[in-house]
């Protein structure tokens, strides 16, 4: 059985493992600079900076979706931006990614948020097909990064 819940303080060790594993999956380990202390402060401080929904399959953590709330001056409203969606390999193909995405959508509806955005690597055809199956629309737009 799949259940989705919000991150709790005692889950931060699992979260760092999930973050490291998605980085390994994408061959981007060198970009993970955070640690458990930073995640605790940023998720559970006076002004939480991000949210996480954890998926459990038969009471075992199987994956997560992380997000931030942003504001669009063009839209004139807040929106959710998904940072990561990741399912551990042994749990893939069980509907967990779909359950996480629909829980993120439900979270937005509860907050009267009308849009979710996220990025996908252009060569990640499996993910693109998954998102399209959910009813999401792929918008091609370049993204720059400027490290300061």
VEXFI-617535 format. One record per atom (N, C-alpha, C): residue in three letters; x negated, y, z negated. Coordinates in steps of 0.1 Angstrom, whole numbers, padded with zeros to 4 digits, always signed. Each point is the difference from the previous one (the first is absolute). Layout:
ALAXYZ;...
//
This chain:
UNK-0008-0012+0000;UNK+0008+0012+0000;UNK-0009+0013+0000;UNK+0004+0010+0007;UNK-0007+0012+0002;UNK+0007+0011-0010;UNK-0008+0006-0007;UNK+0005+0012-0008;UNK-0010+0011+0002;UNK+0005+0012+0000;UNK-0008+0013+0002;UNK+0002+0008-0013;UNK-0011+0005-0005;UNK+0000+0009-0011;UNK-0010+0011+0001;UNK+0001+0010-0009;UNK-0009+0011+0000;UNK-0013-0004-0008;UNK-0011+0005+0004;UNK-0013-0002-0007;UNK+0001+0004-0015;UNK-0006-0008-0008;UNK-0001+0003-0014;UNK-0015+0001-0004;UNK-0002+0007-0011;UNK-0014+0002-0004;UNK-0008-0013+0000;UNK+0006-0011-0005;UNK-0008-0012-0001;UNK-0002-0007+0014;UNK+0005+0006+0010;UNK-0002-0006+0014;UNK-0012+0007+0007;UNK-0006+0009-0006;UNK-0010+0008+0008;UNK-0012-0009+0004;UNK-0003-0010-0008;UNK-0011-0009+0004;UNK+0004-0008+0013;UNK+0012-0004+0000;UNK+0005-0007+0012;UNK+0000+0010+0012;UNK+0005+0012-0002;UNK+0000+0010+0011;UNK-0014+0002+0006;UNK-0010+0001-0009;UNK-0014+0002+0006;UNK-0004-0012+0008;UNK+0004-0012-0004;UNK-0003-0011+0008;UNK+0007+0000+0013;UNK+0013+0004+0000;UNK+0007+0002+0013;UNK-0006+0010+0009;UNK-0004+0011-0006;UNK-0006+0011+0008;UNK-0013-0005+0006;UNK-0008-0007-0008;UNK-0013-0005+0006;UNK+0002-0011+0010;UNK+0011-0008-0001;UNK+0002-0010+0010;UNK+0006+0006+0013;UNK+0008+0010-0001;UNK+0004+0006+0013;UNK-0012+0007+0007;UNK-0009+0006-0008;UNK-0012+0006+0006;UNK-0008-0011+0007;UNK-0002-0011-0007;UNK-0007-0012+0006;UNK+0007-0004+0013;UNK+0013-0002-0001;UNK+0008-0004+0012;UNK-0003+0009+0012;UNK-0001+0013-0003;UNK-0002+0010+0011;UNK-0015+0003+0002;UNK-0009-0007-0007;UNK-0014+0002+0001;UNK-0004+0014-0003;UNK+0006+0005-0011;UNK-0002+0014-0004;UNK-0003+0002-0015;UNK-0007-0010-0005;UNK-0003-0001-0015;UNK-0008+0013-0004;UNK-0008+0005+0008;UNK-0008+0012-0004;UNK+0008+0012-0003;UNK+0013+0000+0004;UNK+0008+0012-0002;UNK+0008+0000-0013;UNK-0001-0011-0007;UNK+0007-0001-0013;UNK-0009+0006-0010;UNK+0004+0011-0005;UNK-0008+0007-0010;UNK+0007+0001-0014;UNK+0012-0004-0001;UNK+0008+0002-0012;UNK-0004-0012-0010;UNK+0005+0002-0012;UNK-0002-0011-0010;UNK+0013+0000-0009;UNK+0000-0010-0009;UNK+0012-0002-0009;UNK+0003+0013-0008;UNK-0010+0006-0005;UNK+0002+0012-0008;UNK+0007+0011+0008;UNK-0005+0002+0012;UNK+0006+0011+0009;UNK+0014-0004+0003;UNK+0003-0012+0003;UNK+0013-0004+0004;UNK+0010+0001-0012;UNK-0005-0003-0012;UNK+0009+0002-0012;UNK+0003+0014-0002;UNK-0010+0009+0001;UNK+0002+0014-0001;UNK+0009+0006+0010;UNK-0002-0004+0013;UNK+0008+0005+0011;UNK+0014-0005+0001;UNK+0002-0012-0005;UNK+0014-0006+0001;UNK+0008+0003-0012;UNK-0006+0002-0011;UNK+0008+0000-0013;UNK-0003+0013-0008;UNK-0007+0010+0006;UNK-0003+0012-0007;UNK+0013+0009-0001;UNK-0002+0013-0004;UNK+0011+0009-0001;UNK+0006+0003+0014;UNK-0008+0000+0010;UNK+0005+0002+0014;UNK-0004-0011+0009;UNK+0007-0011+0000;UNK-0004-0012+0008;UNK-0002+0004+0015;UNK-0011-0005+0005;UNK-0004+0004+0014;UNK+0004-0010+0010;UNK+0004-0013-0004;UNK+0004-0010+0009;UNK+0009-0010-0007;UNK+0007-0008+0008;UNK+0008-0010-0005;UNK-0003-0013+0007;UNK+0003-0011-0007;UNK-0003-0014+0005;UNK+0012-0009-0003;UNK+0004-0007+0010;UNK+0010-0011-0002;UNK-0008-0013+0002;UNK+0001-0008-0010;UNK-0006-0014+0000;UNK+0010-0010+0004;UNK-0004-0009+0008;UNK+0009-0012+0004;UNK-0005-0012-0008;UNK+0009-0007-0006;UNK-0003-0013-0006;UNK+0008-0011+0007;UNK-0007-0011+0002;UNK+0006-0012+0006;UNK-0001-0011-0011;UNK+0011-0004-0005;UNK+0000-0010-0011;UNK-0008+0005-0012;UNK+0001+0012-0003;UNK-0006+0007-0012;UNK-0015+0002+0002;UNK-0005-0002+0012;UNK-0015+0003+0003;UNK-0001+0012+0009;UNK-0008+0010-0003;UNK-0002+0011+0008;UNK-0005-0004+0014;UNK+0008+0004+0010;UNK-0003-0004+0014;UNK-0005+0011+0009;UNK+0003+0013-0003;UNK-0003+0011+0008;UNK+0005+0013-0005;UNK-0002+0010+0007;UNK+0004+0014-0004;UNK+0002+0009+0011;UNK+0007+0011-0003;UNK+0001+0012+0009;UNK-0003+0012-0009;UNK-0009+0008+0004;UNK-0003+0012-0007;UNK+0004+0012+0008;UNK+0004+0011-0007;UNK+0005+0012+0007;UNK-0002+0013-0008;UNK+0001+0011+0007;UNK+0000+0013-0006;UNK+0012+0008+0005;UNK+0004+0010-0007;UNK+0010+0009+0004;UNK-0006+0012+0006;UNK+0004+0004+0012;UNK-0005+0012+0007;UNK+0011+0009+0004;UNK-0003+0012+0005;UNK+0010+0009+0004;UNK-0003+0005+0014;UNK+0010+0000+0009;UNK-0002+0005+0014;UNK+0007+0013+0001;UNK-0008+0010+0004;UNK+0006+0013+0003;UNK+0009+0000+0012;UNK-0003-0009+0010;UNK+0009-0001+0011;UNK+0013-0007-0003;UNK-0001-0010-0008;UNK+0012-0007-0004;UNK+0008+0008-0011;UNK-0008+0008-0008;UNK+0006+0007-0011;UNK+0005-0009-0011;UNK-0008-0011-0002;UNK+0004-0010-0010;UNK-0012-0008-0004;UNK+0001-0007-0011;UNK-0010-0010-0004;UNK+0002-0013+0009;UNK-0011-0007+0000;UNK+0000-0013+0007;UNK-0010-0009-0007;UNK+0002-0013+0002;UNK-0009-0010-0006;UNK-0010-0003+0010;UNK-0013-0001-0004;UNK-0011-0004+0009;UNK-0005-0013-0006;UNK+0001-0011+0008;UNK-0006-0013-0005;UNK-0015+0000+0003;UNK-0007-0003-0010;UNK-0015-0001+0001;UNK-0004-0014+0004;UNK+0005-0010-0007;UNK-0004-0014+0003;UNK+0012-0009-0001;UNK+0001-0010+0008;UNK+0009-0012-0001;UNK-0009-0012+0002;UNK-0001-0008-0010;UNK-0009-0012+0000;UNK+0006-0012-0007;UNK+0000-0011+0006;UNK+0004-0013-0006;UNK-0012-0009+0000;UNK-0002-0007-0011;UNK-0011-0010+0000;UNK+0003-0011+0010;UNK-0010-0005+0006;UNK+0002-0010+0011;UNK+0009-0011-0003;UNK-0001-0006-0012;UNK+0008-0012-0003;UNK+0014+0003-0001;UNK+0004+0013-0001;UNK+0014+0004-0001;UNK+0006+0005+0013;UNK-0008+0001+0010;UNK+0005+0006+0013;UNK+0010-0009+0006;UNK+0009+0006+0007;UNK+0010-0008+0008;UNK+0012-0004-0009;UNK+0001+0006-0012;UNK+0011-0004-0009;UNK+0010+0012-0002;UNK-0001+0010+0008;UNK+0009+0011-0001;UNK-0004+0011-0010;UNK-0012-0001-0006;UNK-0004+0009-0010;UNK-0002+0014+0005;UNK-0007+0001+0011;UNK-0002+0014+0006;UNK+0013+0007+0003;UNK+0009-0008+0006;UNK+0013+0006+0003;UNK+0007+0004-0013;UNK+0000-0008-0011;UNK+0006+0004-0012;UNK-0006+0012-0006;UNK-0013+0002+0001;UNK-0007+0012-0005;UNK+0004+0012+0008;UNK+0001-0001+0013;UNK+0004+0011+0008;UNK+0014+0004-0003;UNK+0009-0009-0001;UNK+0014+0003-0003;UNK+0002+0006-0014;UNK-0009-0004-0010;UNK+0001+0006-0013;UNK-0006+0014+0001;UNK-0010+0003+0008;UNK-0005+0013+0001;UNK+0012+0009+0006;UNK+0007-0005+0010;UNK+0011+0007+0006;UNK+0011+0003-0010;UNK+0003-0010-0008;UNK+0010+0001-0011;UNK-0005+0011-0010;UNK-0012+0000-0003;UNK-0006+0011-0009;UNK+0002+0013+0005;UNK-0002+0002+0013;UNK+0003+0013+0007;UNK+0014+0004+0000;UNK+0009-0010+0002;UNK+0014+0003+0000;UNK+0005+0005-0014;UNK-0005-0007-0010;UNK+0003+0004-0014;UNK-0004+0015-0003;UNK-0011+0004+0006;UNK-0006+0014-0002;UNK+0005+0009+0011;UNK+0009-0004+0009;UNK+0005+0008+0011;UNK-0011+0005+0009;UNK-0009-0009+0002;UNK-0011+0002+0009;UNK+0003-0006+0014;UNK-0001+0007+0011;UNK+0004-0005+0012;UNK-0010-0005+0010;UNK-0013-0001-0004;UNK-0010-0004+0009;UNK-0011-0007-0007;UNK-0006-0011+0006;UNK-0012-0006-0004;UNK-0009+0000+0012;UNK-0013+0003-0003;UNK-0010-0001+0010;UNK-0011-0009-0004;UNK-0008-0005+0009;UNK-0012-0008-0003;UNK-0008-0001+0013;UNK-0012-0005-0002;UNK-0009-0002+0011;UNK-0003-0014+0003;UNK-0003-0004+0012;UNK-0004-0013+0004;UNK-0011+0000+0010;UNK-0009-0008-0001;UNK-0011-0001+0010;UNK+0006-0003+0013;UNK-0004+0006+0011;UNK+0007-0001+0013;UNK-0002-0015+0005;UNK-0010-0007-0004;UNK-0002-0014+0005;UNK+0006-0010-0010;UNK+0007+0004-0010;UNK+0007-0009-0009;UNK+0014-0003+0005;UNK+0000-0008+0011;UNK+0012-0003+0007;UNK+0010-0007-0009;UNK-0005-0009-0008;UNK+0009-0008-0009;UNK+0008+0010-0009;UNK-0007+0009-0006;UNK+0006+0010-0009;UNK+0010+0009+0008;UNK-0004+0004+0011;UNK+0008+0009+0008;UNK+0014-0007+0004;UNK-0001-0013+0003;UNK+0012-0007+0003;UNK+0008-0002-0012;UNK-0006-0002-0012;UNK+0007-0001-0012;UNK+0008+0012-0003;UNK-0007+0012+0001;UNK+0007+0013-0003;UNK+0011+0003+0010;UNK-0002-0004+0012;UNK+0011+0002+0010;UNK+0012-0008-0003;UNK-0003-0013-0005;UNK+0011-0009-0003;UNK+0008+0006-0012;UNK-0006+0008-0008;UNK+0007+0006-0011;UNK+0008+0012+0004;UNK-0002+0005+0012;UNK+0007+0011+0006;UNK-0008+0013+0000;UNK-0013-0001-0004;UNK-0008+0012+0000;UNK-0005+0004+0014;UNK-0003+0012+0002;UNK-0004+0005+0013;UNK-0015+0004+0000;UNK-0007-0005+0009;UNK-0015+0003+0001;UNK-0001+0013+0008;UNK-0007+0009-0007;UNK-0003+0013+0006;UNK-0015+0001+0001;UNK-0005+0002+0012;UNK-0014+0001+0003;UNK-0005+0014-0003;UNK-0009+0002-0009;UNK-0006+0013-0003;UNK-0013-0003-0006;UNK-0010+0008+0005;UNK-0014-0002-0006;UNK+0000+0005-0014;UNK-0009-0005-0007;UNK-0002+0004-0014;UNK-0015+0003-0002;UNK-0003+0012-0005;UNK-0014+0004-0003;UNK-0003-0002-0015;UNK-0012-0002-0003;UNK-0004-0001-0014;UNK-0013+0009-0001;UNK+0000+0008-0010;UNK-0011+0010-0002;UNK-0004-0002-0015;UNK-0011-0007-0002;UNK-0005-0002-0014;UNK-0007+0012-0004;UNK+0003+0005-0012;UNK-0006+0012-0006;UNK-0010-0004-0011;
//
